Amino acid sequence: MIVPPTITDHLTVTHCSHLCCVFLGVWGFVLTL
């Protein structure tokens, strides 16, 4: 299956953004302890 670069980039950016949100959420939780 060939995926256009634009779709691949979009999924990659979305995935990285989600990981950043999770990381910031965990970091914020740790700081409140």
Sequence and secondary structure as in RCSB ss.txt:
>XXXX:A:sequence
MIVPPTITDHLTVTHCSHLCCVFLGVWGFVLTL
>XXXX:A:secstr
    HHHHHHHHHHHHHHHHHHHHHHHHHHHH 
